[in-house]
């Protein structure tokens, strides 16, 4: 039994050496964070997007570090979500915040990751003390796959603080216990932002909330949100991909928000 354990460890180590020693030459992978905006006190979920990881890149791990301006926004290790991403489900996923200005994420598994889409979704809270016109760069201080093969190019994102009045005029003037805003931009290509608000009759109550994309035939395309949510304002991005990470064609799509016993649906247009 002990010999078999040692053999598995040695085989695993040898496989890692083959994968990460640089014997495989990968392509250049683009990693980016889209620019977005929000109001003071708002909770926003932003994707880290990757483009074109090829099967022959043999990506079995990824690691990246981000920094923010902690005087404007906050983030922590519990604000990291992998539902609806291209990361294999059985991968080990770790995140930690060494301080209030940074977030480190490490991923690894024995199944190769490939495709284009969201690598992770990260929740950011804009501090109530932030003022309209303020902005924070969400900056990559480190980003690599395996041991830097394939190579990665990164594009930082900018989170801008806008006035509550502008946000309300566009999205949050609807009555009821939660509000679904019109996506922006619309029409869009390749990504669009959807803002919504969840409210509860009792402060601190969680409500089971889903946000789902449907095509014009009523077929489910993508589940963007499915979780128990506290009252508050939220924002998610849809990059025009289905639950398998594949791009969807141009056309009319519907997005439906359900929270508690209430639902609301809006229409958007993807134009490539």
N, C-alpha and C positions, 0 to 999 in steps of 0.2 A: 504493500500500500504506500509506504513512504517513498519507494523508488518511483512509483507511478506519479506521485505528487511532484517529485524533483524533475522528472522527465517533462511534465506539463509546464513547469516553470521555465525550464531550459528552452523548450520549444517556443514558448511564448516570448521569451527574451530574444531568441534568434529571429523570430518573425518581426519583432519590433526593430531589430537592427536592420533587417532587410528593407523594412518600410521606411525607416527614418534616416538611413545612412546616406541618402542622397543618390542611391542607385537609380531610383525612379525620377524622371525629369517631368515636372508638371507644367501646366500652363499658368498664366497670370490670372488670378481671381480678384475681381473687384468687390470690395466690401464698403458699404456706405450707410450713413444714417440720414434720413430725409429731414429737411428743414420743416419746422412746424411752429405753431403758436398756441398760446393758451392764456387764460386769465389768472389773476392772483387767487390762490387757494385751489386751483383746478388740478386734478390728477389726470395725467396724460400717459398713454401707452404708445411707445414708439418702437418700430422694428429696426433691427440691424439686418440689412439686406445684403445678400451675396449673389453674384452673377456668374453662372457657368462653372460650377465645379464638375469636372468630367469624371466618369467612372474610372478611367485610366489614371486619374490623379491619386487614387488610393488614399483618400483622406480618412484617417482613423482618429484624429484628434484636432482640437482647435483651442486656442487660448488668446484672450484679448483683455486689455485694460482700458477703462474709460475714465476721464476726469470731467468734472463739471464745476460751475461756480456755486459753492455751497451757500453763498449769501442770497441766491435767487431761487435755486431749486434743490431738492433733496432726493436721494435715491439710496436704497439699501439692498442687501442680499435677498430679501423677501419680495422684491419688486421685479423678479425675473421669471418669465413664463416661456414654456417651450411648446405649448399646444398649438397645432397648426403650422409648425416650422418644418424645415427639411432635415432636422436632426433626428437620426434613428431613435425610436422610442426607448430602446434598451441601453442607450448610451448612459454613462455616468456623467452627471451634470453637477458642477460645483460653482458657487458664487460666494464672494465675500467682499466686505468693504473695510479696507484697512484704516480708512478715515472718512470723514463726511464729505470729501471732495472726490472720491474715487470708488470705482466698482471693478472688481476683477472676476472674470468668468473663465472656467476651464471645462472642456468637454472631451470625452474619449469613449471609444467602444471597439468591439471586434467586428462590426459591420461597416463597410465603407459608406461614407456620406457623399451624395452627388446631387446635382440639380441647381436650380436657381430659386430664390425666394427668401423668406425670413429665416435667419439663423436663430434669433431669439427676439422676444418682445420684452422691453424694459419699461417699467412704470416710473414716471417722474412726477413729483409733487412740486408745483410752483408755490413758493412761500407766499403767505398772505401779505407779507411786508414788501413784496416785489411791486414795482411801479410800471405802468404802461410805458413802453419804449425801452425797458431793460431787455437784455438778451444774454444768453449763456451759450458758449460753444460746447457741444458734447464731443470731446476730443479723444481720439485714439492715441494712447501712449505706447501700445503694443498690440500687434495683431499678426498671428501666424498659424498656419496649418501644419500638422505633423511637426517636423523640425525645419520649418520654413520652406517646405516643398509640398505643394506648389507655392509660389510666391504670391503675396497679397498686396494690392494697392488699396489705400483707404481714403475715404472722403468724410470729413467731419460734418456734423449737423449743427444747425443753429436753432435754439429754442427761444422764440421771441415772446415777450409779455405784451398782451394787448389789453385794451380797456374792457371792463365788464360790460359796459353799455354796448360796445360793438358786438361782443359775443352774444348778448341777449337779443339784440336786434336781428341777428342772423339765425340763431338756433334755439334760444331758450325762452321764447315767449308763449309756448304752448301750455295749455292747462293740463292738470292731471298729476299723477304721482311720479311720472318720469317723462322726459322729453327727448325726442329724437330729432336731431338737426339735419338739415340738408347737407349732403356731402359736398366737399369743396376740394379741388375744382370739379366742376360738372358742366359739360363732358370732361373726361379725364384720360390721360395716358402718360405714364403707366400706372400711377398710384393716386389714391384719393384719400382724404381725411374724413372720418365720420365722428361727430361729437354727439354725446348723449348725456342725460342726467338721470340718476336714480334717486328717488325719494322714498322714504318710509314714514308711516304714521307714527312710529315710535323711534326716537333717536337711538342710533346704534344697532338697529335691526338689520340683519342681512336679508337680501332678497335674491332668490335664484333668478339670474338674468342671462338671456341668450341674445346674441346678435348674429343673424344668419343671412347669407347672400343666396338669392334664388335667380335662376334665369327666367326668361319670358314664358317658358313652359311650366313654371312652378317647380322645377327640379332643384334640389339643394346643391349649391356649388361650393360654398365655403362657410364654415363656422368660425367666426372671428372671436366670439366671446361665449363662454359657457361656464359660469361659476357663481358662487354666492358673493354678492357685492354689497358693500356698505353704501349708505346714501352719499351722493357726491356727484361731481361732474367728471366725465371721462372722455377720452379720445383714442381712437384706434385708426390704423392705416390699413387700407386694402390695396395690394399691389397687383390686382388683376389676375390672381392665380386661384386655382381650386384647392381642395383639401389634399390633393396629391402633389401640390407644388407646380402644376402645369399651367401655363398661360391659357386664359380663356379668350374666345374670339370677341371682336367688336359687337356691340349690341346693347339692348336695354336690359338692365338688371334691377332687381328689387332687394332691398335690405330691410329686414324685420327685427324689431326689438321687442322682446317679451320680458316682463318683469312682474313677478307675482301673478295676478289674474288679468293683467292688461297687456295689450300688444299694439304696436304701431308700425306701419310700413311706409317706406318712401322709395322713389324711383331714381335711378341714375343711369348714365350713358357712358360706356367705354368706347372710345373712338381711337383706333390705331391708324 
